[in-house]
Amino acid sequence: MDLLSDRQLYFGGGVALLAVLVALLTPLRDPLSEVPGPWYARWTDLPIKYLGLTGRKPIYIQTLHLKYGPIVRVSPREVYVADPAAAQQIHRIKKKFLKDPWYANFVSGQDSVFSARDVDVHRRHRKLLSAPLSEPGLKAFLPQVEAKVRLAIQRMGEEAETRGAADILKWWMFMATDVIGELSFGESFRMLEHGKMNQYGADLQAIGSFAALRTTFPFLFRLARVYNVPVPFMNKAKAASLRILSYAAESIQRHRTIVENEGSNARPTLLSKLYKAGDDETMTQNEMCGNAQSFIVAGSDTTSNTLTYLVWAVCRHPAVKAKLIKELEQLPDDFVYDDVKGLPYLDQVIDETLRLYPAAPSGLPRAVPPEGVELAGYHLPGGYTVSTQAYSLHLNDDAFPEPHVFNPERWEKPTRLMKDSFMPFGGDSRNCLGLHLALMELRLATTRFFRAFPNATVSGLDGMSDADMEAELYFLIIPKGHRCLIQLF
């Protein structure tokens, strides 16, 4: 008993001594000392790093906002902002808030329109890639998108007939990946046809898991690389990355050859106009591969997860489903995308899904400009990191009363505050380049699904429950059960 007491005494004394040493060694003037936040945020970022690996970080950040307010310190050098006006200031001021070095760790290798931190590099990439991804430019790809949507609906129906329900998450993922693969490389991955993930898809998942670790502990990976320390999962991820880049290079070169041989008769891709462009209006082979890889990553899980949550939420709200189906029934049998694009309630359902289940709910870190900045009543010095997360902005109860309720009608007459708080595709100056493609897929797929399966309901097959749909929030959202079974008939 005395021994136990002595140990407790030594432990307590050690903790006290450590606290004193930290206090003495910490600079007397902490530039972020006035920013509210949990006590540990002044000393360490380990709690936040841990939560990032468990898929709970955005939820925890939101609890901090509820406790401390619209600006909160989460680590020695990072603050989160949930004030809509401040968020607009961060994302709309060009050349001010550059992307944080975090992005270089998220996507290694060649700069892309997603990862480029340099403003001029990003502007150049965006200029070259924006035309085919604009609303007018996407008309050339509408037949491919429509064909994949129809095939996905067909495969869901086939599975439901034999199994009693369809795993819509699986089929939406196959559809979205096949779409962006064909648009990027001129050739589909054929996951819909084969009904299973191919090697490329498996490699993408491996890279995604690896990216989460690399962005959380970048220094460990640098040490392992510098000292050539063999780490099994790093070797696996490296092999997956090399296969992806090799596939991208081979596919782009193959399609370039087709274009050279067939000219205007060749099916276009998002990159094909760059093949014969002048030096100032094209990209290197490596840049094309880097951007194609970014397209695949950004255009697969994001769209499929959004569609999954949309169908699930609509099926759980009979009044919403009835109203949506009534609107969709007014379409002619031979409707085209322009008919769908003008449906108000469809867009309200999509917006509410993107609000409550944002595809990218996590923080978008930005570097505070060298001169510092005033945000939400606090001064942030240059060189520190400021982040906004859609998860918190979308739960702003001033903008969205009863924010946890799925209510598409709130978008009938959106207020200015609602618009400023709504960031499902990022901020203005660096928003998602593929948003028009995403909206095209969301509108077409939702319309085709509920016209084909108006009696769809959430299934209880194989123990499927709401617990399966609890959101895991990494950089992207994903249902905890990695499935969503829907009874179609």
Stockholm file with secondary structure:
# STOCKHOLM 1.0

chainA/1-489         MDLLSDRQLYFGGGVALLAVLVALLTPLRDPLSEVPGPWYARWTDLPIKYLGLTGRKPIYIQTLHLKYGPIVRVSPREVYVADPAAAQQIHRIKKKFLKDPWYANFVSGQDSVFSARDVDVHRRHRKLLSAPLSEPGLKAFLPQVEAKVRLAIQRMGEEAETRGAADILKWWMFMATDVIGELSFGESFRMLEHGKMNQYGADLQAIGSFAALRTTFPFLFRLARVYNVPVPFMNKAKAASLRILSYAAESIQRHRTIVENEGSNARPTLLSKLYKAGDDETMTQNEMCGNAQSFIVAGSDTTSNTLTYLVWAVCRHPAVKAKLIKELEQLPDDFVYDDVKGLPYLDQVIDETLRLYPAAPSGLPRAVPPEGVELAGYHLPGGYTVSTQAYSLHLNDDAFPEPHVFNPERWEKPTRLMKDSFMPFGGDSRNCLGLHLALMELRLATTRFFRAFPNATVSGLDGMSDADMEAELYFLIIPKGHRCLIQLF
#=GR chainA/1-489 SS CHHHHHHHHHHHHHHHHHHHHHHHHSCSCCTTTTSCCCGGGGTCCHHHHHHHHHTCHHHHHHHHHHHHCSEEEEETTEEEECCHHHHHHHHHSTTTSEECTHHHHHSCSSCCTTTCCSHHHHHHHHHHHHTTTSHHHHGGGHHHHHHHHHHHHHHHHHHHHHHSSEEHHHHHHHHHHHHHHHHHHSSCCCHHHHTSCCHHHHHHHHHHHHHHHHHHSHHHHHHHHHTTCCCHHHHHHHHHHHHHHHHHHHHHHHHHHHHHHHGGGSCCCSSGGGTTCCGGGCCCHHHHHHHHHHHHHHHSHHHHHHHHHHHHHHHHCHHHHHHHHHHHTTSCTTCCHHHHHTCHHHHHHHHHHHHHSCSSCSEEEEECCTTCEEETTEEECTTCEEEEEHHHHTTCTTTSSSTTSCCGGGGSSCCHHHHHHCCTTCCSTTCCTTHHHHHHHHHHHHHHHHHHCTTCEECCGGGCCGGGGCEEESSSEEETTSCCEEECC
#=GC SS_cons         CHHHHHHHHHHHHHHHHHHHHHHHHSCSCCTTTTSCCCGGGGTCCHHHHHHHHHTCHHHHHHHHHHHHCSEEEEETTEEEECCHHHHHHHHHSTTTSEECTHHHHHSCSSCCTTTCCSHHHHHHHHHHHHTTTSHHHHGGGHHHHHHHHHHHHHHHHHHHHHHSSEEHHHHHHHHHHHHHHHHHHSSCCCHHHHTSCCHHHHHHHHHHHHHHHHHHSHHHHHHHHHTTCCCHHHHHHHHHHHHHHHHHHHHHHHHHHHHHHHGGGSCCCSSGGGTTCCGGGCCCHHHHHHHHHHHHHHHSHHHHHHHHHHHHHHHHCHHHHHHHHHHHTTSCTTCCHHHHHTCHHHHHHHHHHHHHSCSSCSEEEEECCTTCEEETTEEECTTCEEEEEHHHHTTCTTTSSSTTSCCGGGGSSCCHHHHHHCCTTCCSTTCCTTHHHHHHHHHHHHHHHHHHCTTCEECCGGGCCGGGGCEEESSSEEETTSCCEEECC
//
